[in-house]
Amino acid sequence: MGMTIHSSHPDIIVRLKRAHGHLAAVLTMFEQGRSCLDLAQQLHAVESAVGNAKRELIHDHMEHCLVEGGEPTRDTLKELKQLTKYL
């Protein structure tokens, strides 16, 4: 598996940087003693953002392998099967 940059990567990087900033804000909320409800709500939002970025990455890679990569090879299919465990 080589290093491949897909067209979606810049968007995913932006999403992850936003989630990173959001997580930093949640850590500050912990230090400020915010309510457990507020903390859980904000952690859920961070978790959702990271999950969405991960799914976009995997879906984009699958599409790239199947649509733009020509006939799938045994290695490509093996990689796709490995990726599905992260969905």
C-alpha atoms as a printed R data frame, in Angstrom:
   type eleno elety resid chain resno       x      y       z
1  ATOM     1    CA   MET     A     1   0.000  0.000   0.000
2  ATOM     2    CA   GLY     A     2   1.644  3.178  -1.177
3  ATOM     3    CA   MET     A     3   0.950  6.745  -0.153
4  ATOM     4    CA   THR     A     4  -2.012  7.996  -2.132
5  ATOM     5    CA   ILE     A     5  -3.486 11.478  -1.971
6  ATOM     6    CA   HIS     A     6  -7.144 11.558  -2.969
7  ATOM     7    CA   SER     A     7  -9.107 14.654  -3.888
8  ATOM     8    CA   SER     A     8 -11.084 14.388  -0.636
9  ATOM     9    CA   HIS     A     9  -7.986 14.535   1.601
10 ATOM    10    CA   PRO     A    10  -7.805 18.352   1.909
11 ATOM    11    CA   ASP     A    11 -11.473 18.414   3.011
12 ATOM    12    CA   ILE     A    12 -10.860 15.609   5.492
13 ATOM    13    CA   ILE     A    13  -7.840 17.466   6.888
14 ATOM    14    CA   VAL     A    14 -10.018 20.567   7.402
15 ATOM    15    CA   ARG     A    15 -12.641 18.448   9.184
16 ATOM    16    CA   LEU     A    16 -10.041 16.842  11.434
17 ATOM    17    CA   LYS     A    17  -8.448 20.186  12.298
18 ATOM    18    CA   ARG     A    18 -11.891 21.470  13.250
19 ATOM    19    CA   ALA     A    19 -12.481 18.364  15.399
20 ATOM    20    CA   HIS     A    20  -9.026 18.832  16.946
21 ATOM    21    CA   GLY     A    21  -9.922 22.400  17.928
22 ATOM    22    CA   HIS     A    22 -13.273 21.241  19.247
23 ATOM    23    CA   LEU     A    23 -11.585 18.561  21.359
24 ATOM    24    CA   ALA     A    24  -9.194 21.154  22.780
25 ATOM    25    CA   ALA     A    25 -12.226 23.258  23.734
26 ATOM    26    CA   VAL     A    26 -13.800 20.242  25.460
27 ATOM    27    CA   LEU     A    27 -10.614 19.730  27.491
28 ATOM    28    CA   THR     A    28 -10.891 23.353  28.617
29 ATOM    29    CA   MET     A    29 -14.522 22.704  29.531
30 ATOM    30    CA   PHE     A    30 -13.370 19.805  31.735
31 ATOM    31    CA   GLU     A    31 -10.866 22.087  33.456
32 ATOM    32    CA   GLN     A    32 -13.625 24.654  34.020
33 ATOM    33    CA   GLY     A    33 -15.778 22.037  35.728
34 ATOM    34    CA   ARG     A    34 -18.639 22.152  33.218
35 ATOM    35    CA   SER     A    35 -21.565 19.803  33.710
36 ATOM    36    CA   CYS     A    36 -21.350 16.173  32.683
37 ATOM    37    CA   LEU     A    37 -24.265 16.723  30.301
38 ATOM    38    CA   ASP     A    38 -22.413 19.546  28.516
39 ATOM    39    CA   LEU     A    39 -19.222 17.486  28.371
40 ATOM    40    CA   ALA     A    40 -20.957 14.371  27.057
41 ATOM    41    CA   GLN     A    41 -22.776 16.432  24.421
42 ATOM    42    CA   GLN     A    42 -19.563 18.057  23.210
43 ATOM    43    CA   LEU     A    43 -17.619 14.776  23.239
44 ATOM    44    CA   HIS     A    44 -20.404 13.216  21.181
45 ATOM    45    CA   ALA     A    45 -20.026 16.029  18.634
46 ATOM    46    CA   VAL     A    46 -16.241 15.473  18.429
47 ATOM    47    CA   GLU     A    47 -16.714 11.722  18.113
48 ATOM    48    CA   SER     A    48 -19.271 12.228  15.347
49 ATOM    49    CA   ALA     A    49 -16.975 14.618  13.460
50 ATOM    50    CA   VAL     A    50 -14.051 12.185  13.593
51 ATOM    51    CA   GLY     A    51 -16.314  9.274  12.581
52 ATOM    52    CA   ASN     A    52 -17.623 11.219   9.600
53 ATOM    53    CA   ALA     A    53 -14.083 12.091   8.494
54 ATOM    54    CA   LYS     A    54 -13.053  8.433   8.788
55 ATOM    55    CA   ARG     A    55 -16.048  7.256   6.745
56 ATOM    56    CA   GLU     A    56 -15.387  9.859   4.059
57 ATOM    57    CA   LEU     A    57 -11.763  8.734   3.847
58 ATOM    58    CA   ILE     A    58 -12.715  5.059   3.526
59 ATOM    59    CA   HIS     A    59 -15.562  5.645   1.067
60 ATOM    60    CA   ASP     A    60 -13.360  7.862  -1.091
61 ATOM    61    CA   HIS     A    61 -10.597  5.269  -1.103
62 ATOM    62    CA   MET     A    62 -13.025  2.472  -1.998
63 ATOM    63    CA   GLU     A    63 -14.460  4.539  -4.832
64 ATOM    64    CA   HIS     A    64 -10.967  5.379  -6.073
65 ATOM    65    CA   CYS     A    65  -9.949  1.703  -6.045
66 ATOM    66    CA   LEU     A    66 -13.107  0.463  -7.751
67 ATOM    67    CA   VAL     A    67 -13.882  3.251 -10.217
68 ATOM    68    CA   GLU     A    68 -10.567  4.843 -11.125
69 ATOM    69    CA   GLY     A    69  -8.263  1.900 -10.492
70 ATOM    70    CA   GLY     A    70  -9.430 -0.307 -13.349
71 ATOM    71    CA   GLU     A    71  -9.929 -4.015 -12.753
72 ATOM    72    CA   PRO     A    72  -9.528 -4.749  -9.020
73 ATOM    73    CA   THR     A    73  -6.507 -6.892  -8.203
74 ATOM    74    CA   ARG     A    74  -6.326 -9.494  -5.465
75 ATOM    75    CA   ASP     A    75  -4.303 -7.002  -3.371
76 ATOM    76    CA   THR     A    76  -6.884 -4.245  -3.917
77 ATOM    77    CA   LEU     A    77  -9.718 -6.529  -2.830
78 ATOM    78    CA   LYS     A    78  -7.722 -7.643   0.230
79 ATOM    79    CA   GLU     A    79  -7.119 -4.003   1.190
80 ATOM    80    CA   LEU     A    80 -10.812 -3.141   0.737
81 ATOM    81    CA   LYS     A    81 -11.819 -6.049   2.974
82 ATOM    82    CA   GLN     A    82  -9.367 -4.820   5.621
83 ATOM    83    CA   LEU     A    83 -10.759 -1.283   5.367
84 ATOM    84    CA   THR     A    84 -14.344 -2.404   5.950
85 ATOM    85    CA   LYS     A    85 -13.570 -3.356   9.546
86 ATOM    86    CA   TYR     A    86 -13.097  0.348  10.272
87 ATOM    87    CA   LEU     A    87 -16.509  1.389   8.971
